[in-house]
Amino acid sequence: MSLFNSGQLKVLLSTTTITEGVNTSAKNLIVLHSKKGDKELKKFDAKNIAGRAGRFLYHYSGRVIVLQNDFMKAIESKPEGIKHKNYDLQAPKDEIDLFYSKDEFLSQTDRDRKTNIKAEQEKRGIPDEIFNLYKVVSRLDKITIYDEIKQLSASEIESIKTLIRVVNYKMDIDYDGFQVILKVIRPIVRNQKLIFLIDYKGLNGEYSTLTHLLHFYLTGGFIGSIKYKISQNVKIDKAISDTAEFVYNTLKYQVVKYLGVFNVMYRFIQAQDNGKEFEDVAGIDRLLVKLEYNALTENGRIASDYGVPSSVLEYYENEEKSKDIKANFDNYEMKIFDRIETIINGTDKSTSA
């Protein structure tokens, strides 16, 4: 995209993903097909595609060239209304939908389900602001987590507190404390890969595979996770692909979601039981930030959001060794570093806008 917009590439080929908020300097757009995958383009999609030609600040006008397809039929067709289940009385709704649909779009059965869930919430004294955190997890699942935590023994609660201290002190996990958390979240986990990582405990049957994988990721990063896989007799290519899938899919999305719900409910219960404010209860927040951004510092999180190389991210995360880390940047890393520096320091006006 950068090479095209700067004129170094004269032609850019794209699927319909070109419409997803992407701006180019293209004056001419050639439409080769009138389908999105195996479906005919709708009017909205066709007009969005045509709008890529002659972008503001580059050209006063643009040209759309259509090559023997039905693109113009889509452009000239009647617009379809955008349907959404939260605004459709007849559409089936899952539990999360019940709380984001107005009553006029809920059937009587839906309203009864919603009333029953609210009754369970009130029975436990859980306020709406707690349920409004991690909205992708249903209220009944959050109630399940609440109940699981309430049933923990004093020694299990102490293990969780030990885990929190370890996380806050050296960004690692206490195995026993983390196993307690996995026990709590397991009833609501539905992702099959994550279920396997929690349930499979190897030959000794003591700690989950997920516990080992998380420890090696926190202490050794991406490379540390690969080395752990290799130590388990996994070939290097598969170790790399398995680690990438684990870190960028399972860990950052599935694990963070469930650990986040646990953290909210744990802190709420501790505040409830000890007469404290929610904000004053220590949890695994630092671990969640690390897993989601692979960074703890503000600048590190900014760099992580932009997808920088790991060495550049390490520069922001390791202040004591930052000079040595920067001295070892190659040309590409230095170029990315300079670009991120302008963003962090607010000198890149086009990016900040």
C-alpha positions in Angstrom: 0.0 0.0 0.0 2.8 2.4 0.9 4.7 1.7 -2.3 1.5 2.1 -4.4 0.5 5.4 -2.7 4.1 6.8 -3.2 4.0 5.9 -6.9 6.7 3.2 -6.8 4.1 0.6 -7.8 1.8 1.5 -10.8 -0.7 -1.4 -10.3 -2.4 -2.8 -7.2 -4.5 -6.0 -7.3 -7.0 -6.6 -4.5 -10.0 -8.6 -3.5 -13.0 -6.8 -2.1 -11.0 -6.2 1.1 -10.1 -2.9 -0.6 -13.4 -1.6 0.7 -12.6 -2.2 4.4 -11.5 1.3 5.3 -8.5 1.3 2.9 -7.6 4.5 1.1 -5.3 4.6 -1.9 -4.1 7.1 -4.3 -5.8 5.3 -7.2 -7.4 7.4 -10.0 -8.5 4.4 -12.1 -10.2 1.3 -10.7 -10.8 -1.8 -12.9 -13.5 -4.1 -11.8 -12.7 -7.7 -12.9 -15.6 -9.5 -11.2 -19.1 -8.7 -9.9 -18.9 -11.2 -7.0 -17.7 -11.2 -3.4 -16.5 -14.7 -3.0 -19.2 -16.8 -4.6 -22.0 -14.2 -3.9 -23.2 -11.5 -6.2 -22.2 -8.0 -5.0 -25.0 -6.0 -3.3 -25.5 -2.3 -4.1 -23.8 -1.2 -0.9 -20.6 -3.2 -1.7 -20.5 -2.1 -5.4 -20.8 1.6 -4.5 -18.1 1.1 -1.8 -15.8 -0.4 -4.4 -16.4 2.3 -6.9 -15.7 4.9 -4.2 -12.0 3.7 -4.1 -11.3 5.6 -7.4 -10.3 9.2 -7.2 -9.7 9.6 -3.5 -9.9 12.9 -1.8 -6.6 14.9 -1.7 -5.1 12.8 -4.5 -7.5 13.3 -7.5 -10.4 15.5 -8.2 -12.2 12.6 -9.9 -11.6 9.0 -10.8 -12.6 6.4 -13.3 -14.3 3.0 -12.8 -13.7 0.6 -15.7 -15.9 -2.5 -15.7 -14.8 -5.5 -17.7 -17.7 -7.8 -18.9 -19.5 -8.4 -15.7 -22.7 -7.4 -13.8 -21.0 -4.8 -11.7 -23.3 -2.0 -13.1 -26.4 -4.1 -12.3 -25.3 -4.1 -8.7 -24.7 -0.4 -8.7 -28.2 0.3 -10.2 -30.1 -2.3 -8.1 -32.4 -1.4 -5.3 -30.7 -1.1 -1.9 -31.4 -3.8 0.6 -32.2 -2.9 4.2 -29.5 -4.0 6.7 -30.9 -6.7 9.0 -29.7 -7.3 12.5 -31.0 -9.9 14.9 -31.1 -7.3 17.7 -33.8 -5.5 15.7 -35.7 -8.5 14.4 -38.5 -10.0 16.5 -38.3 -13.3 14.5 -34.6 -13.8 14.7 -33.3 -16.3 17.3 -31.3 -14.7 20.0 -28.6 -16.1 22.2 -28.3 -15.0 25.9 -26.0 -12.1 25.1 -28.5 -10.7 22.6 -31.2 -10.5 25.2 -29.5 -7.7 27.0 -28.7 -5.7 23.8 -32.2 -5.9 22.2 -35.1 -3.7 23.1 -38.1 -5.5 24.5 -40.1 -4.8 21.4 -37.7 -7.1 19.5 -37.9 -9.9 22.1 -40.4 -12.8 22.1 -42.2 -13.7 25.3 -39.9 -16.6 25.7 -36.9 -14.3 25.3 -38.3 -11.9 27.9 -38.9 -14.8 30.3 -35.3 -15.9 29.9 -34.0 -12.4 30.5 -36.1 -12.1 33.6 -34.8 -15.4 35.0 -31.2 -14.3 34.4 -31.8 -11.0 36.1 -33.2 -12.8 39.1 -30.0 -15.0 39.3 -28.0 -11.8 39.1 -29.9 -10.0 41.9 -29.8 -13.1 44.1 -26.0 -12.8 44.1 -26.0 -9.0 44.3 -23.9 -8.5 41.2 -24.3 -5.0 39.7 -24.7 -4.3 36.0 -21.3 -2.6 35.7 -19.6 -5.9 36.5 -21.6 -7.7 33.9 -20.8 -5.0 31.3 -17.2 -6.0 31.4 -16.2 -8.7 28.9 -19.5 -8.5 27.1 -18.7 -11.4 24.8 -19.2 -13.7 27.7 -22.8 -14.3 28.7 -24.2 -13.4 32.1 -25.0 -17.0 33.0 -21.4 -17.9 32.3 -20.2 -15.1 34.5 -22.6 -16.3 37.2 -21.1 -19.7 36.9 -17.6 -18.2 37.5 -19.0 -16.3 40.5 -20.4 -19.5 42.0 -17.2 -21.5 41.3 -15.0 -18.9 43.1 -17.4 -18.8 46.1 -16.9 -22.6 46.5 -13.1 -22.4 46.6 -11.4 -23.4 49.8 -9.3 -21.1 51.9 -6.1 -22.8 50.6 -7.2 -22.4 47.0 -7.9 -18.7 47.6 -4.4 -18.4 49.1 -2.9 -20.1 46.0 -4.6 -17.4 43.8 -3.1 -14.7 46.0 0.3 -16.3 45.6 -0.2 -16.3 41.9 -1.1 -12.6 41.9 2.1 -11.8 43.9 4.3 -13.8 41.5 2.7 -12.1 38.5 3.2 -8.6 39.9 6.7 -9.3 41.1 8.3 -11.1 38.1 5.7 -11.7 35.4 5.5 -15.4 35.8 2.9 -17.7 37.2 2.6 -19.8 40.3 1.6 -23.2 38.9 -0.8 -24.2 41.8 -2.5 -20.8 41.7 -3.0 -20.9 37.9 -4.4 -24.5 38.2 -7.1 -23.2 40.5 -8.0 -20.5 38.0 -8.3 -23.1 35.2 -10.5 -25.2 37.5 -12.8 -22.2 37.9 -13.1 -21.2 34.2 -13.2 -24.8 32.8 -17.1 -25.1 33.1 -17.6 -22.2 30.7 -14.9 -23.0 28.2 -16.2 -24.1 24.8 -13.3 -23.7 22.5 -12.1 -27.3 21.8 -8.4 -26.4 21.5 -8.5 -24.6 24.8 -10.4 -27.4 26.4 -7.6 -29.8 25.4 -4.9 -27.5 26.7 -6.7 -27.4 30.1 -7.6 -31.0 30.3 -4.5 -32.7 29.1 -1.9 -32.9 31.9 0.7 -35.2 30.4 2.1 -38.3 32.1 2.3 -36.9 35.6 -1.3 -35.6 35.5 -0.5 -32.7 37.8 -0.5 -29.5 35.7 -2.3 -28.6 32.5 -0.5 -28.2 29.2 -1.7 -24.6 29.2 0.0 -23.9 32.5 3.4 -25.1 31.1 2.9 -23.2 27.8 2.0 -20.0 29.6 5.0 -20.2 31.9 7.4 -20.7 29.0 5.8 -17.9 27.1 6.1 -15.4 30.0 9.6 -16.3 30.9 11.0 -16.9 27.4 8.7 -15.1 25.0 7.8 -16.5 21.6 11.3 -18.2 21.2 10.9 -19.7 24.7 7.6 -21.3 23.7 9.2 -22.7 20.6 12.1 -24.2 22.6 9.6 -25.8 25.0 7.8 -27.4 22.0 11.1 -28.7 20.6 12.0 -30.2 24.0 8.7 -32.2 23.7 10.1 -33.8 20.5 8.1 -31.5 18.2 9.9 -30.7 14.9 11.0 -27.1 14.5 8.6 -26.2 11.7 5.6 -27.5 13.6 6.9 -25.9 16.9 6.9 -22.5 15.2 3.5 -22.9 13.6 1.9 -24.3 16.8 3.4 -21.5 18.9 2.2 -18.9 16.5 -1.3 -20.3 16.6 -1.2 -20.6 20.4 0.1 -17.1 21.0 -1.9 -15.1 18.4 -5.2 -17.1 18.5 -5.6 -19.1 21.7 -3.7 -17.0 24.1 -4.5 -13.4 23.0 -8.2 -14.0 22.4 -9.6 -17.2 24.1 -7.4 -17.3 27.2 -7.5 -13.5 27.9 -11.3 -13.5 27.6 -11.8 -16.3 30.2 -9.1 -15.0 32.5 -10.6 -11.5 32.3 -14.0 -12.8 33.5 -12.3 -14.7 36.3 -10.4 -11.6 37.3 -13.5 -9.4 37.4 -15.5 -11.9 39.5 -12.6 -12.7 41.8 -11.9 -9.0 42.6 -15.7 -8.3 43.0 -16.1 -11.2 45.5 -13.0 -10.2 47.4 -14.3 -6.6 47.7 -17.7 -8.0 48.7 -16.3 -10.3 51.4 -13.8 -7.9 52.8 -15.7 -4.6 52.7 -13.3 -3.1 50.1 -13.7 -1.1 47.0 -13.4 -3.1 43.8 -10.5 -0.9 42.6 -8.5 -1.6 45.8 -8.5 -5.4 45.3 -5.4 -6.8 43.6 -6.0 -9.2 40.7 -4.2 -10.6 37.6 -4.6 -7.4 35.6 -0.9 -7.2 34.9 -1.0 -10.7 33.4 -4.0 -9.8 31.2 -2.2 -6.7 29.9 0.9 -8.8 29.1 -1.1 -11.4 27.3 -3.1 -9.0 25.2 -0.4 -6.6 24.2 2.8 -8.6 25.0 3.8 -5.3 26.7 3.5 -3.6 30.1 4.7 -0.1 29.4 2.5 2.5 27.7 5.0 3.0 24.8 5.4 -0.8 24.5 1.6 -1.2 24.1 1.6 1.5 21.4 4.4 -0.3 19.6 2.7 -3.6 20.0 -0.5 -2.2 18.4 1.5 -1.3 15.3 2.9 -4.8 15.0 6.6 -3.9 15.4 9.4 -6.5 15.4 10.0 -8.1 18.8 13.4 -6.4 19.1 11.7 -3.0 18.8 9.1 -3.9 21.4 11.8 -5.2 23.7 13.5 -1.7 23.4 10.5 -0.1 25.0 9.9 -2.9 27.6 13.5 -3.2 28.8 14.6 0.3 29.8 17.9 -0.9 31.5 19.1 -2.5 28.3 17.4 -0.2 25.7 20.7 1.2 24.5 22.2 -2.2 23.8 19.0 -3.4 22.2 18.9 -0.4 19.8 22.6 -0.8 19.0 21.8 -4.2 17.6 18.9 -3.1 15.3 19.3 -4.1 11.7 18.3 -1.6 9.0 14.7 -2.7 8.8 14.3 -2.6 12.6 15.8 0.9 12.7 13.4 2.1 10.0 10.4 0.7 12.0 11.8 2.2 15.2 12.1 5.7 13.7 8.6 5.5 12.5 7.2 4.4 15.9 9.2 7.1 17.6 7.4 9.8 15.5 4.1 8.3 16.5 4.9 8.0 20.2 6.4 11.5 20.3 3.4 13.0 18.4 5.4 14.3 15.5 3.7 12.2 12.8 0.6 14.4 12.3 -0.9 12.3 9.6 -0.8 9.1 11.8 -2.2 10.8 14.9 -5.0 12.3 12.8 
